[in-house]
Amino acid sequence: MAKKMWGGRFSKKMKKEVLSFTSSIDVDKELAIYDCLGSMAHAKMLGKTKIIKPEEARTIAKGLNSILRSVKKGTFRIDKDFEDIHSNIQFALEKKVGRVANKLHAARSRNDQVVNDTRMYCKDKIDMLFKSAALLQKSILGAAKRYFGFIIPGYTHLEHAQPILFSHILLAYIEMLERDKARLCDTKKRTDLLVSGSGALSGTTLPIDRVYLKKLLGFKAISKNSIDAVSDRDFIVEFLSVLSIMSMHLSRISEDLILYGTKEFGFVEIDERYCTGSSLMPQKKNPDVLELIRGRASQIYSNLVSVAGMLKGLPLSYNRDMQLDKEPLFNSVEIVNEELKLLGGIFKSVKISENKVASVFKDESIFATDIAEYLVKKGISFRKAHDITGRLIKHSEKNKKSISQLSLKELKKFSKSFEKNIFAILNPTSSVKFKKSIGSTNPLFVKKEIKKWNKILRG
């Protein structure tokens, strides 16, 4: 059994089952890079402040840099006899540089060491996810450009509502992702905090230089309360909350594509490279990637609830329960980043079916709102126009005739305000073109938005 960093007080060996139960190395090995970086900075600070000799600090930093290189190459040996990655690295360092490695732990505790590593991890992953989200936005924007002018039915309650540009829907996805990116940036502000130097909970009597540490590790600020510093996991809960919202957006996007790709809708075709087949039914092309993105949203939610639930009853300051924050965090980051990349590929290859959509607009009830607003422009109150149009739609359905098949004389039975130009609005192109409000599906507005996003995402 590997040597412990805290063994002096104990006279009995830890039971194997206790080590197995308390060990976190299978999970926190993800922090190996950040542990090396944090320890290298800590060694340099100890040397600068003369807590250890400068040459000792250089020896330690050199040894850690060698370990860091092996971690990045994937050749560093993860030893499951250790409790955690921090102990594993500490004793690997001792093998490399000898007893001088034991001076590294002056003025710090694993309490502040671990949370400092985790903050560095989160900062990096926030940047990574921001870039992945931006790449997905670019992929969606590419589809919006390719299929500009393509009109499909918009839905509320999964019922036909009004005609909209397909590009308008795609731009809605970009807006959703932009809010996600903004939330990532916002949570990074509260993550970007150096806690190293807080010790176990009360700080240290040694003359450390936290400002120097902040500079070396690239943090924006320094924690002000050592108790809060080692026990705060708000930044993880916040990060997981952002990932939950993002996964919800990815799930909704996936659901749209799943629906639009069915035979019943038939508006889009998902590239078969992102689908699977059936072991029984030869004809099947199942959108499994999209379905798993939709399904895994619940896993991201569970990770958030897991960490928030673990924290809710903990007294100050550090408690071992906090070890359980990392697996949900790492899992959520990995899943969401993978989903962003997969969806990017799907949007680059997605195709549309114009013939299928054209047949949908044979049901002219989808132009009901346009008819009601036509009457409003004639001076009729919207409530009355709504009633007139409703009765007209009911008459059309009852007689199995489209509105455009009715004569002007028949239309005037519902309202004398109807004129010949009413027939000009009964098509999807006119419906979207006549929209006037900023942010609407009018092609002019949508084209401007595409141009705007092209400029933003190019930057």
C-alpha positions in Angstrom: 0.0 0.0 0.0 1.4 3.4 -1.0 2.7 5.9 1.6 0.2 8.5 2.8 0.8 12.2 3.0 -0.8 12.2 6.5 0.5 8.9 8.0 2.4 10.3 11.1 -0.6 10.4 13.4 -1.7 6.8 12.6 -0.2 3.5 14.0 -2.5 1.2 12.1 -2.5 0.5 8.3 -5.6 1.6 6.4 -7.8 -1.3 5.4 -7.9 -2.0 1.7 -11.6 -1.7 1.5 -11.3 1.8 3.2 -8.8 2.9 0.6 -11.0 1.5 -2.2 -14.1 3.4 -0.7 -12.3 6.7 -0.2 -10.0 6.8 -3.2 -10.8 9.3 -5.9 -7.8 8.7 -8.2 -9.9 7.1 -10.9 -11.8 10.3 -11.2 -9.4 13.1 -10.2 -6.7 11.9 -12.5 -8.3 14.4 -14.9 -6.7 17.1 -12.8 -3.1 15.9 -13.2 -2.1 18.6 -15.6 -3.5 21.3 -13.3 -1.9 19.8 -10.2 1.5 19.9 -11.9 1.0 23.5 -13.0 -0.3 24.6 -9.6 2.6 22.8 -7.8 5.2 24.3 -10.1 3.9 27.8 -9.3 3.8 27.0 -5.6 7.4 25.8 -5.7 8.5 29.0 -7.4 6.7 31.1 -4.8 8.3 29.2 -2.0 11.7 29.8 -3.5 10.9 33.5 -4.1 9.8 34.1 -0.5 12.8 32.1 0.9 10.6 29.6 2.6 12.7 27.0 0.8 16.0 27.6 -0.9 15.8 29.0 -4.5 17.8 26.0 -5.8 15.4 23.6 -4.1 12.5 25.4 -5.7 14.2 25.0 -9.1 14.8 21.3 -8.5 11.2 20.7 -7.6 9.9 22.8 -10.5 12.1 20.9 -12.9 10.9 17.5 -11.6 7.3 18.6 -11.8 7.8 19.9 -15.4 9.1 16.4 -16.3 6.0 14.8 -14.8 3.8 17.3 -16.6 5.3 16.3 -19.9 4.7 12.6 -19.2 1.0 13.5 -18.2 0.5 15.3 -21.5 2.0 12.4 -23.4 -0.1 9.9 -21.6 2.9 8.0 -20.2 2.5 9.0 -16.5 1.7 6.0 -14.4 -1.6 6.3 -12.5 -1.1 4.2 -9.3 -4.4 3.1 -7.8 -2.6 2.5 -4.5 -2.7 6.2 -3.9 -5.8 8.0 -2.6 -5.8 10.7 -5.2 -3.8 12.2 -8.1 -2.2 14.8 -5.9 -0.6 12.1 -3.7 0.4 10.1 -6.8 2.2 13.1 -8.3 3.8 14.1 -5.0 5.4 10.7 -4.5 6.4 10.5 -8.2 8.2 13.8 -7.6 10.0 12.3 -4.6 11.2 9.5 -6.8 12.5 12.0 -9.3 14.2 14.6 -7.1 14.5 12.9 -3.7 13.6 14.2 -0.3 13.6 17.8 -1.4 10.1 17.0 -2.8 8.8 16.9 0.7 9.4 20.7 1.0 6.8 21.3 -1.7 3.8 21.0 0.6 4.8 23.8 2.9 2.1 26.5 3.3 -0.6 24.5 1.6 -3.2 21.8 2.2 -4.9 19.4 -0.2 -8.0 21.4 0.7 -6.8 24.5 -1.1 -4.7 22.5 -3.6 -7.6 20.5 -4.9 -10.0 23.4 -5.3 -7.4 25.5 -7.0 -6.7 22.7 -9.5 -10.5 22.4 -10.1 -10.8 26.1 -10.7 -8.0 25.9 -13.3 -9.7 22.9 -14.9 -13.0 24.8 -15.1 -11.5 27.9 -16.6 -9.9 25.8 -19.4 -13.1 23.8 -20.0 -15.2 27.0 -20.1 -13.0 28.3 -22.9 -13.1 25.0 -24.7 -16.9 24.8 -24.6 -17.2 28.5 -25.7 -15.2 27.6 -28.8 -17.2 24.4 -29.4 -20.5 26.4 -29.1 -19.1 29.1 -31.5 -18.2 26.4 -34.1 -21.7 24.9 -33.8 -23.1 28.4 -34.4 -21.0 28.7 -37.5 -22.2 25.4 -38.8 -25.9 26.4 -38.2 -25.3 29.7 -39.8 -23.9 27.9 -42.9 -27.1 26.0 -43.2 -29.1 29.2 -42.8 -27.2 30.7 -45.7 -27.6 27.6 -47.9 -31.3 27.3 -47.4 -32.2 31.0 -47.2 -35.7 31.5 -48.7 -36.8 28.0 -47.9 -40.2 28.3 -46.1 -41.7 25.7 -43.7 -44.7 25.7 -41.4 -44.0 27.1 -37.9 -45.6 25.3 -35.0 -47.2 26.0 -31.7 -48.6 23.1 -29.7 -47.1 21.0 -32.6 -49.9 22.3 -34.8 -49.5 24.4 -37.9 -49.2 28.0 -36.9 -47.8 30.3 -39.6 -45.3 30.1 -42.4 -41.7 30.9 -41.4 -38.3 30.9 -43.0 -36.3 27.8 -42.2 -33.3 30.2 -41.7 -35.3 32.0 -39.1 -35.5 28.8 -37.0 -31.8 28.2 -37.5 -31.1 31.7 -36.3 -33.2 31.0 -33.2 -30.7 28.1 -32.4 -27.8 30.6 -32.7 -29.5 33.0 -30.3 -29.9 30.1 -27.8 -26.3 29.2 -28.0 -25.2 32.8 -27.7 -27.0 33.0 -24.4 -25.2 29.9 -23.4 -21.8 31.4 -24.3 -22.7 34.5 -22.3 -23.5 32.4 -19.3 -20.1 30.5 -19.7 -18.3 33.9 -19.7 -20.2 35.0 -16.7 -19.5 32.0 -14.6 -15.9 32.2 -15.5 -15.7 35.5 -13.7 -16.5 33.8 -10.4 -14.3 30.8 -11.2 -11.3 32.9 -12.0 -10.2 33.1 -8.3 -6.9 32.0 -6.7 -7.5 30.1 -3.5 -4.0 28.7 -3.1 -2.6 30.0 0.2 -5.8 29.4 2.1 -4.3 26.3 3.7 -6.7 23.8 5.4 -9.1 26.6 6.4 -7.3 29.4 8.2 -4.3 30.4 6.1 -0.6 30.0 7.0 2.0 31.6 9.3 4.6 31.3 6.5 5.4 34.5 4.5 3.8 33.4 1.2 3.2 35.7 -1.8 -0.3 35.1 -3.1 -0.1 38.0 -5.5 2.9 36.3 -7.1 1.0 33.0 -7.3 -2.0 34.8 -8.9 0.3 36.2 -11.6 2.0 32.8 -12.2 -1.3 30.9 -12.6 -3.1 33.6 -14.5 -6.0 34.2 -12.1 -7.9 37.5 -12.1 -8.5 37.7 -8.3 -7.5 36.3 -4.9 -9.9 34.8 -2.4 -10.6 37.0 0.6 -11.8 34.5 3.1 -9.8 31.3 3.7 -12.7 29.4 5.1 -15.0 30.2 2.2 -12.1 29.5 -0.2 -11.7 25.9 0.7 -15.4 25.1 1.2 -16.9 27.0 -1.8 -18.1 24.9 -4.7 -20.6 27.5 -6.0 -18.5 27.8 -9.2 -19.0 24.1 -9.9 -22.8 24.3 -9.3 -23.0 27.4 -11.5 -20.9 25.7 -14.2 -23.2 22.6 -14.1 -26.2 24.9 -14.2 -24.9 26.5 -17.4 -24.2 23.1 -18.9 -27.8 22.0 -17.9 -29.3 24.9 -19.8 -27.0 24.3 -22.7 -27.9 20.6 -22.8 -31.5 21.6 -22.7 -31.0 23.8 -25.8 -29.2 21.0 -27.6 -32.0 18.6 -26.7 -34.6 20.9 -28.1 -32.6 21.5 -31.3 -32.3 17.7 -31.6 -36.0 17.2 -31.1 -36.8 19.6 -33.9 -34.5 17.8 -36.3 -35.9 14.4 -35.2 -39.4 15.6 -35.9 -38.5 17.4 -39.2 -36.8 14.3 -40.4 -39.7 11.9 -39.9 -41.7 10.7 -42.9 -44.7 12.6 -41.5 -42.9 15.9 -41.6 -40.2 15.2 -44.1 -38.7 18.7 -44.2 -35.1 17.7 -43.6 -32.8 14.7 -44.1 -30.1 13.8 -41.6 -26.9 12.4 -43.1 -26.8 8.7 -42.6 -23.3 9.0 -41.0 -25.2 10.3 -37.9 -27.8 7.5 -38.0 -28.0 3.8 -37.3 -30.2 1.0 -38.6 -32.4 -1.7 -37.2 -31.4 -5.3 -36.6 -34.9 -6.4 -37.7 -36.3 -3.7 -40.0 -34.1 -3.2 -43.1 -35.6 0.1 -44.1 -34.8 2.0 -40.9 -32.5 4.9 -40.6 -32.7 6.0 -37.0 -31.5 9.4 -35.7 -29.8 7.8 -32.7 -27.2 10.6 -32.2 -30.0 13.2 -31.9 -32.0 10.9 -29.6 -29.0 10.4 -27.3 -28.4 14.1 -27.2 -32.0 14.5 -26.1 -31.7 11.7 -23.6 -28.4 12.8 -22.1 -29.9 16.1 -21.1 -31.4 14.3 -18.1 -27.9 13.0 -17.2 -26.6 16.6 -17.1 -29.5 17.6 -14.9 -28.8 14.7 -12.6 -25.1 15.8 -12.3 -26.2 19.3 -11.3 -28.7 17.9 -8.7 -26.1 15.5 -7.4 -23.5 18.2 -6.6 -26.1 20.7 -5.3 -27.7 18.0 -3.1 -24.3 16.9 -1.8 -23.4 20.5 -0.7 -26.7 21.5 0.8 -26.1 20.2 4.4 -22.4 20.6 4.7 -21.0 22.7 7.6 -18.0 25.0 7.1 -15.4 24.4 6.1 -14.0 21.4 4.1 -15.7 18.0 4.2 -14.8 14.8 2.4 -18.2 14.8 0.8 -16.8 17.5 -1.6 -14.7 14.8 -3.3 -18.0 13.8 -5.0 -18.2 17.1 -7.0 -15.7 16.0 -9.7 -17.2 13.0 -11.4 -20.4 14.9 -12.2 -18.4 17.9 -13.3 -16.0 16.0 -15.6 -18.9 13.9 -17.0 -21.0 16.9 -17.9 -18.2 18.7 -19.6 -17.2 15.7 -21.7 -20.8 15.0 -22.8 -21.7 18.5 -23.7 -18.5 19.2 -25.6 -19.0 16.0 -27.6 -22.6 16.9 -28.4 -21.6 20.4 -29.6 -19.2 18.8 -32.1 -21.6 16.1 -33.3 -24.4 18.7 -33.9 -21.9 20.8 -35.8 -21.3 17.9 -38.2 -25.1 17.2 -38.5 -25.8 20.8 -39.5 -23.0 20.9 -42.1 -24.6 17.9 -43.9 -28.3 18.4 -43.3 -30.5 18.5 -46.4 -34.0 19.8 -47.0 -37.0 18.5 -49.0 -38.8 21.3 -50.9 -41.4 19.1 -52.5 -42.6 17.8 -49.1 -43.0 21.3 -47.7 -44.9 22.6 -50.7 -47.6 20.0 -50.2 -48.1 21.2 -46.6 -49.2 24.6 -47.7 -52.1 23.3 -49.6 -53.9 23.6 -46.2 -54.6 27.3 -46.3 -55.7 27.5 -42.7 -52.1 28.3 -42.0 -52.7 31.8 -43.4 -55.5 32.5 -41.0 -53.5 35.1 -39.0 -52.6 36.8 -42.3 -56.3 37.0 -43.2 -57.3 38.4 -39.8 -54.5 41.1 -40.0 -55.7 41.9 -43.6 -59.1 42.7 -42.1 -57.5 44.8 -39.3 -55.9 46.9 -42.0 -59.4 47.5 -43.4 -60.4 49.0 -40.0 -62.0 46.0 -38.4 -61.1 45.3 -34.7 -58.8 42.3 -34.3 -61.4 40.5 -32.1 -64.0 40.7 -34.8 -61.4 39.9 -37.5 -60.4 36.8 -35.5 -64.1 35.7 -35.3 -64.7 36.3 -39.1 -61.5 34.3 -40.0 -62.5 31.5 -37.7 -65.9 31.1 -39.3 -64.3 31.3 -42.7 -61.9 28.5 -41.9 -64.7 26.4 -40.5 -66.8 26.9 -43.6 -63.8 26.0 -45.8 -63.1 22.8 -43.9 -66.8 21.8 -43.8 -67.2 22.2 -47.6 -63.8 20.7 -48.3 -62.7 23.7 -50.3 -59.6 25.7 -49.9 -60.0 29.4 -49.2 -58.5 30.3 -52.6 -61.2 28.1 -54.3 -64.0 30.3 -52.8 -65.3 33.1 -54.9 -65.1 36.8 -53.8 -68.8 36.7 -53.5 -68.6 33.8 -51.0 -65.9 35.6 -49.0 -68.0 38.8 -48.8 -70.7 36.8 -46.9 -68.2 36.7 -44.1 -67.0 40.3 -44.4 -67.7 43.0 -47.0 -64.2 44.2 -46.5 -62.7 41.3 -48.5 -61.4 42.4 -51.9 -59.6 40.6 -54.8 -56.2 41.2 -53.2 -57.1 38.8 -50.4 -56.0 36.0 -52.7 -52.5 37.4 -53.1 -51.7 36.7 -49.4 -52.7 33.0 -49.5 -49.2 31.7 -50.1 -46.1 31.3 -47.9 -43.9 33.7 -49.8 -46.3 36.6 -49.2 -46.9 35.5 -45.6 -43.3 35.9 -44.6 -42.7 38.9 -46.9 -45.5 41.0 -45.4 -44.2 40.7 -41.9 -43.3 44.1 -40.6 -42.0 43.7 -37.0 -38.3 43.8 -36.2 -37.1 40.3 -35.4 -39.8 38.7 -37.5 -39.4 36.1 -40.2 -39.4 38.7 -43.0 -36.6 37.8 -45.4 -35.1 41.3 -45.2 -34.8 41.0 -41.4 -33.5 37.5 -41.6 -30.9 38.4 -44.2 -29.7 41.2 -42.0 -29.5 38.8 -39.0 -27.5 36.3 -41.1 -25.1 39.1 -42.1 -24.8 40.2 -38.5 -24.0 36.8 -37.2 -21.6 36.2 -40.0 -19.7 39.2 -38.8 -19.9 38.3 -35.1 -18.9 34.6 -35.6 -16.1 35.5 -38.0 -14.7 37.8 -35.3 
